[in-house]
Amino acid sequence: MFEGLYKLKEQLRPNFEEGGKLHAFWSLFDGFESFLFTPNTTGKRLGSQIHAGNDSKRTMIYVVLALVPCMLFGMYNVGYQHLLATGQLMGGLTSALFWKAFGFGLLAVLPYILVSYIVGLGIEFTVAQWKHEEIAEGFLVTGFLIPLIVPINTPLWMVAVATAFAVIFAKEVFGGTGYNIFNVALITRAFLFFAYPTHMTGDKAFIRTGSTWGWDGGHTLIDGFSGATPLTQLATGSSADVTFMDMVNGLIPGSVGETCVWAILMGACLLLVTRTADWRIMFSIIVTGCITALLFNRFGAADNLVAQYPWYMHLVSGGFLFGAVFMATDPVTAARTDCGKWIYGALIGFMAVVVRVLNPGYPEGMMLAILLGNAVAPLIDWCVVQRNINMRAKRVKA
């Protein structure tokens, strides 16, 4: 089958090369070719080339595979929260209701995936063709992340606008994949958060209460329904009504892929085993976040519910663990030096808890903390490198 596909590709190639009738779509052809088959040539940039078994395409695929458990559980949780909010789980969860929940969530999340990829890849293909460059695989992960970090009730046109803004102004203007300063998926969420705040917070932002493609629209909300996340409840002065195990298991309101700790840990194991993500960043974020939370528990104001939130609850609340595993470890926007990774992770863990505790307007905290870490990562690396240069210079003089 692959041999026949390869022959078909080679037959079509002349149509897309210079002078061919489909030359305007060369970047599109090249992108699909490099996705399906390993290229026989290296990049066109000058300089030395390092040949290895790993490449950006394989790295991106590892990250996507690591995100699949979060995606699948998120789809189920979207349907579960819908059934819960509309009173359809009063008699308990049956096998039929399980598949109904997953099917509802699948139909609810699928449009976000399609919009993310169609808009993002469309822009990348257009820019690559305009600049006569090859298409990079960077958006393969970004397009998968965006549906996982936005509330399920966000209008699709807002996701499209935010994705276009992030790809153009946070990636392409810097030179494309490998040159962006900020995590593109997080810029998408930040754009939505600041441009359309009413759709990013509140009781109904994280619960699909209406129908999905006209399915299951005959149910109404039960009395006393609340879809606020635990951190939002604390920030507004209410006690969180979920337990530690509730948040570990993930059957709570939240962004699609951020609620289930088990799913996130499965992805983390794959990233660590394949050495796609660096354990130093994950470890330093978690440890520093715990220490910061403990300090607030000890010295924070007694009437500040977030300050008195147990340290272990911070780890499983909101997007803390998801951000530490999948967002902060982005090799393009994170620190590159080993020492710098410790500092970079510590800064993110510290700032995430500080923002949560001291600014009730941003109950999540992790998004702003990672974007701050992205902004200073080059400076951290520069300081580490300069320190090493100075130490070596002193040894030479001695």
N, C-alpha and C positions, 0 to 999 in steps of 0.2 A: 504493500500500500504506500509506504513512504517513498519507495523507488518510483512508483508511478506519479506521486505528487511532485517529486523532485524533477522528473522529466517535464511535467506540465509547467512547472515554474520556469524551467529553462526555455521552453517554447514561448512563453509569454514575455520573457525578459526583453527581447528586442523592441517590443512595443513601448516599454517604459524608459529605455535608454535614450540618450541624446539623439534627436532626430526622429524618434518614434512618435506615433500619433497620440500616445498616452504619456508623453514625457512629463506633462504637468503633474502627474501623480507618481513620479519616481520615488519620492520619500515614502509614500504610502506602501508601494511595492517593496521597497527596501526594508521598511519596518516589519512587514509580515514575513519577509524572507528571513530576517535575522531572528525573528521570534520562533519560526518553525525549524530552522536549520542553523547549525553553528557556522558563522562566517569563515571563509578561507583566508581572509586578510585582516590585518589589524587596522586601527583607526588611521586617519589621514594626517593626524598631527605629527609634527616633526619631533625628533628626539628618540631616546632609547625606548625599546618596547620590552616589557616583561611578560613572558608567556607562562601561563599557569592554567590549571584545570578549572579554576573558578573565574567567573566574569560577572558583570553587572546583571545580566539577564538571569543567571542562576541565583545570584544573591536576592534579586527581587522576588523570584519564585519561592525561595525559602520563606521570605517574610509573608507572602500571600498565604502559603500553606499554614504558617503559624497563626495567621489571623482567622483561618477557617473555623476553628472551634468557637471563637468569639462570635463570628457571624451566624453560625447555625444556632447557637444558644440564644443569641439576640433575637433572631427571627421567632423562636419559640416564646421568648419572654414578652415580645411585643403582643403576640396573640394571647398569652396568658394574662397579661395586665388588662387587655381589652375584655376578656371574658370575666375577669374579676371585677372590673369597674362596672360592667353591665349586668352583674348579678347572675351570670350563667354558671358559676362555680359553687352555688349554694349547696348543691348536693354532693360536692366533692369532684375530684378530677378523675374522669373515666378515660379509657383508651380512645373512645370517639372524640372526647373533648381535647385530649392531647393532640391528636392529628388536626383537629379543627383549629386549635391554637397555633400550631406550626404552619398550617396552610394560610391562615389569616396573616401571620407575621411575614411569611414568604411573599405574599402579594403586596404587603405594605412596604417592605424593605426593597424589593426588586426595582421599583421605579427610581429610587435614590441611587442604586448602583448604576443603572442605565444612564441617568442624567449626568452623574459624575464622570463616567467614562466617555460618553458622547461629547460633552462640553470640553473636558480637559484634553482628551486625545485629539479632538477636532482642532483645538488651538495649537497643540504641539505639532500635528501634521502640517498645518498651514504655515507655521513659523519655520519648520524644517525645510519645507519646499521653497519658501521665500528666500531663505538663507543658503540654500543648496547644501544642506547638511544632512547627516544621517539622523534618524530618529532614535533617541535614547529610550531606555526602558524605565526611567524613573517614575513615570506616572502610573505604572502598573501597580505599585504599592499605594501611592497617594490616592488614586481613584478607588481603591478598596478601603482605605482608612476613612475617607470623608463620610460615607454612609454610617460608619460605626460610631462617629463622635458627634453627630447632630441629633437633636430630638426628633422623634418619629412624626411629630405633627408639624414640622417645618414645611411650609409650602415649597413645592418643587422648583418654582421659578426663582425663589430666593436661593436655593442651593445652586442653581445654574449660574446666577449672577455672582454669588460668592466664589464659586469654583473658577469662573472666568477671571475674576479680579485676582485671585491668588496665583493662578498659573501665569498671568501676564505680568503682574507687578511684583510678585514675590519670587518668580523663577526666570521667566524669559528675559526680562530687562536686565538681569544679572548675568545672562549668558546661557541659561538652560540648565539641564541636569548636571549636578556636580559643582555648580557655581552659586547656587542660591544660599543666602545667609540664613533665612528662616525656614522652618518646616512648613511646607506648602499646605498640608492638610490642616495644620493648626491656624495658619493665616485664614483659611476658609472659615473655620469656626469663629475666629476672632472677628472677622468681618461681619458674620451673622450676629454675633453677640452685641457688637457696638452699633450696627446699622439697624437691626430689628430686635431689640432687647425683649419686647413683649412676646415674641415667638420662641425665645430661648430659655425662658424661665417661667415659673408658675405651675399650678396644679395640673393643667391640661397639656403642657408642652411635651411631656414624656409619655403620654398615654394616647393611643389612637382610639378615641371614643366614638368616632363616626364609622362609616362603612369604608371598605377598601374595594375599589372597582365595582361598587354597587353590591358587594357581598356583605351579609350580616349587618344590614343597616336598620333592622326593625327593633333593636334593643335600646333602652334608655338607661341613663346612669342611675345607680342606686343612691339612696339618701346617704349623706355623709361621706361621699367619695372624695378622696384626696390623692392626687398623683404627684405631690411634691416629693423631691428627693430628701433623704435624711439630712444632708448638709443645708438644704434650703429651709427645712423645718427648724433646724438649730439657729440659723442666721436670722430667722423671723421671730425668735423667742419661744418657739414650741419645742417640746421634747421629741426626739426621734422615736418613732414607734416601731422600729425594727431592731432585731437582735444581731449579734455578731455573725451567727450562722446564717441568718437571712441574707446578709450581704455577701457572705462567702458563697452561698448557693446561687445568688444572683436573681432571685425572683422578686425584685423590687423595681420601682420606677427609676429610670435613668436612660442615658444614651444607649443606643442599640448594642454596642459591643463592650461596654465598660462595666457591666454589673456583675458578671460571674467570675469569681476569683479562680475557680478550677479551670475554666477555659483559658484564662489569661496565663496561668501557670503552665498549662500544656504548651501554649505557644512559646513561652519563655524557655522551656526545656529544649524545644526544637532549635530556637535561635542560638542557645548556648552550645548545644551539641555540635551544630554545624558552624559555630564560630561566626555567625552572621552578626550578632550583637555582642558588645563587650560587657562582661560581668561586672567590671569595675564601676561603670555608670549605674547599673541597676542597684548594686550593693550599696554604693555611697548615697544614692537617693533615699533608699529605704532606711538605712541606719540614721542618716541625718534627720530625716523626717520624724523618726521615732524619738530621737533625742530632743528635737525642737518641741514636739508635742508634750514630752515629759516635763520640759522646762515650763511650758505654759500651764500644765496641770499643777505644778508646784507654786509658781509665782504669778499666774494669771488672775484676772479679776474673778471673784466667786460668782458674780451674776452674768458672766459671759459664758453661755452654754458651749460655744465652740472651743473656748480656752480650756474648759473642764472636760472636753470630750476625750475619752481614754485614748492613749497613743495607738493601741492596736486597732481601734476603730477608724482612725485616719487612714491606715493602710488599705482598708477594704472599702472606704467610702469614695464615692464619685469616681473620677478618672485617675486617682493617684497611681494605682498599680499598673493600669493600662498605659498611662503616660510614661512611667518608668521603664516599662518593657518595650513598647513599640514606638513611642514618639521621641523620647529623650535620646535613645540610642541610634537615631538616624546618623549614619557615618558622615554624611555631607555637612550637617549643621552642628554636630557635636564636636567636642574637643578631640584632637588627634593624638596628642602625646599621652603616655600612660599616667604620668603625674597630673597632667591637665584633666584627664577624665575623672580622677578622684575629686578635684576641686570643682569641676563642672557639675558633677552629680550632687556634691554636697550643697552647692549653691541652689540647685533646683529643689532638693528636698527641704532645705531651710525656708526658701521663699514660698513654696507651696503651702506650708503650714502657717506661715506668717500672714499671708494674704487671706487664708481662710479665717483666721482668728481675728485679725485687726480690721478687715474690710468686709462688712456684711453684704456690700453690693456685689462682691465677687465670691460667692460661697464655695465655688469649686477650687480656684487657686492654681491648679496644676497647669492650665493653659498659659496663664501669664508667667508662671515660673519658668516653664520650658522656653518660651519666647525670649525671656530675659537671658536665660542660659545660652540660647543661640546667639544673641547679640554680643555677648562677652566671650564666647568660646575662642575666637581668634586672638583676643587679647590675652586670655589665659595661656594659650599655646605659646604666644610670643614671649610672655614672661618666663615660662618654663624653659624655653630654648635659650633665652638670654642668660638665665641663671646657670644653665649647664655650660654655656660658652665662657662665662666669667669664672666659674669654678675650674674649668680646664686651663684657662689662661693663668690663673693663680698657681696651678700645679706646675705649669711650664716654667714660670718665673722662679718658683721655688727650686 
